[in-house]
Amino acid sequence: MSSGMGRGTVNGGISFWYADDGFPAPREPLPGDANADVVIVGGGYTGLWTAYYLKKAAPFLRVTVLEQKFCGYGASGRNGGWLYNGIAGRDHYAERHGHEAAVRLQQAMNETVDEVVRVAAEEGIDADIHRGGVLEVAYTPAQLARLKAFHAHELSYGEKDRELYGARETAERVRVADVVGSTWTPHGARLHPVKLLKGLAAAVEALGVTIHEKTPVTEIRPKHAVTPYGTVRAPYILRCTEGFTANLKGQKRTWLPMNSSMIATEPLTGEQWSAIGWEGRETLGDMAHAYMYAQRTADDRIALGGRGVPYRFGSRTDNDGRTQQATIDALYEILVRFFPFLTGVRVEHAWSGVLGVPRDWCATVTLDRSTGLGWAGGYVGSGVATTNLAARTLRDLVQRDSGQAGPTDLTGLPWVDHKVRKWEPEPLRWIGVQGMYATYRTADRRELITHSARSSRLARLADRVAGRH
């Protein structure tokens, strides 16, 4: 099947979001050795939100952000624009800390969606935010069984405003081919990732935070962030590097940089949108094992993503988001599988990026009180909202440790100070991740062919190997 790629298609160039909104003016690199109260390594959502909340809580703090390329170069500038209430590892935390602890974590995530929308409005950040919620669809019997189980599971974590739809009700929202059901939550919104990122960076600088770009941190140790241009010393060094963590000395196996890829279509016509529906502009996902995610953009394109080539040997990351043709073809196939009416529509942009995956697939926030080293990440693709909760939690942990405040509701959440083992060395992790996603795709194909209501045993096997719940 043709991928819709043609003349005028941009492959890479970081992401469509930058092509749409333009690249930011470069900030100066670190001029030499310096001192601060808090050093934040990484200028993505986690780092910028952390700087924002620290300065809001304690304006006297000297906060410095060190970014290896430019703010938003990584996942924060390349994601699908899903601001939603999912958090990686919730079931694991329920097992370890009790159901009620996980319910509190979920409630905090529900409130985080509101918090991001609130701050964007307060700071005058126009990020094309539209609160249409999150719609996840099923189009095979096995997917429908998983969807119903997923819906009931979410209700058990206190999400009483979630709704379950049949085929007809789903089609009234968006006409996905062969859809048999869906689940919808109001705790979600579509946004333009780069507009949010740029607005947040500007708000942080207005508060007095120092941001140095083109300043790669090569090593983090207690009270020191080491760069080629000098060392910044501070009582607190916070690592907010997500999928690029493996680049740091001693962190090669901490989080696996999982590759995710996206395409963006040309703007669709009124006739095309009439055929599709999607007037509520919900973020759209499915219940496949190798799942997809999509949004209807503010200028009426479809931006759609999936895993593509999931992992590069040796935890390597790409330079400019360039994407393999086979991945683009696979994403285009999903697009026309969902919306056959769009066969032949042109893809105007394709790109890729990495997200951080811990060995147990659990997002975490930590501050080591003996060293002053902190970190947050491992969002497994749910970072647009989770970064905000992580940042507010890091703020509270720093304030508690420095004597500025006591424990808070956030410092008591079960993901705080969670410890996880490292990934296996190469080539084991490359073989494992490639095999896992090949198995998931095979399972999805079998479910399409067999129409069985039972999930493929292959997928359950892959889940066990991966350590996922």
Secondary structure, 3 states (H helix, E strand, C coil): CCCCCCCCCEECCCCHHHHHHCCCCCCCCCCCCEECCEEEECCCHHHHHHHHHHHHHCCCCCEEEECCCCCCCCHHHCCCCEEECCCCCHHHHHHHHCHHHHHHHHHHHHHHHHHHHHHHHHCCCCCCCECCCEEEEECCHHHHHHHHHHHHHHHHCCCCCCEEEEHHHHHHHECCCCCCEEEEECCEEECCHHHHHHHHHHHHHHCCCEEECCCCCCEEECCEEEECCEEEECCEEEECCHHHHHHCCCCCCCCEEEEEEEEEECCCCHHHHHHHECCCCCEEEECCCCCCEEEECCCCCEEEEECCCCCCHHHCCCCCCCCCHHHHHHHHHHHHHHCHHHCCCCEEEEEEEEEEECCCCCCEEEEECCCCEEEEECCCCCHHHHHHHHHHHHHHHHHHHCCCCCCCCCCCCCCECCCCCCCCCCCHHHHHHHHHHHHHHHHHHHHHHHCCCCCCHHHHHHHHHHCCC
